[in-house]
Amino acid sequence: MKLFVKVVPKSSRNCVVGWMGETLKICVTAPPERGKANAAVAEVLAEALGLSTESVRVVVGHASPHKVVEIDGVEDAEVRRRLGPRPPS
């Protein structure tokens, strides 16, 4: 499945903040340089979903705060269950 995320690099902690419409906001302590923030996003999301980091990868937006993350091994409904429901549109 693919997931739209908004990343806030150089934050005080790594965490999944929550849903902003159809986009998941994630904070990471890593700086946005040489792929460090992208790797941190994969780690934070994998941990939150109970998956291996190999199952989560940034596929679009490598140099942007708005990214598309591809997640293997879990369906959309299961992502909502594990991360909390998205707000109604």
Steps between C-alpha positions, in 0.01 A plus 500: 500500500604862452470766764534878474715646779609847611840490669634749753878443518726619785218459751559448870384136477403227256125444494188453294301817569174395334282546197455829315221396265644223283861585596685358800726746682829357629771678699861379490812624676720437196600792278377516139837417348646199318184295552521504881145630548362252244665210684362630830149523352520135394620398848232698687220377277620139506516507880153655528357233269693209653684426174863466398669809358547309172119505460483881499667724240470852367414478128413863414620831646851408613596870527158630604312507831201352313570137418337181383599196702445146377420241765516125437316241704204703625171618353353851526240396760772347718708819478199697625447251782866515609546878463152613595216591268525780251271792569183510288547682169 
